[in-house]
Amino acid sequence: MTNLSESTRACIDACNACLTAVQVCLAEHLGEKEMRRCHELCLDCADLCTACVSMMARTSTYHGRVCGILADLCSACADECEKFNSDACRACAEACRRCADRCRELAE
């Protein structure tokens, strides 16, 4: 990652932390029907975080656009996770907010 800017490296780190947090949230609450929307958003975040990290690492010309979409998705996921009284949901919401902030810095 030596050729990547500091802001890109920070965004990759935030995306990886978000990916971990959404996976923990999913694992802890899998099958809880009242959390269906949370599960959907966490799954979407996991997929898009993975794609975004890959695109940033190879300096894809489209990574800024994907970062913008991921920022919106992470904000929605954080909003949903904040509705639940769970340590995993709180940690997920925090990681999603940090990821959204970093992604917005790179969004086009």
Phi, psi and omega in degrees: 000021184291333182272359182270147178291162179299320180292325177291317178298320179294323178291318176300316179298317180294321178295318179294322177294321177296315179303315179297314182296319180291327178293320177296315179300313178300314182297321183287329187243014180304130177090354178280108189299327181290350181251021182306312181296321177300314179300315181299315181292321178297318178297317178297318178298316180301313180297313185285327175300315180299313180296318183295317178301314180299316181292321178293319182298327179259012179050048176301143178291348180260000186297328179295322178291320179293323177300321178296317178294317180297322178300316178295316180296316180296322177296318178295319179295317178299316178302318181290315181297328181292348179283347187247144180269082184210138177298319180296320179292319178297316179295322178296313180301317179297314180295321178295319179296317179297318179296316179300317179298314180294318181295323179297329178295332183255354185293146177249000000 
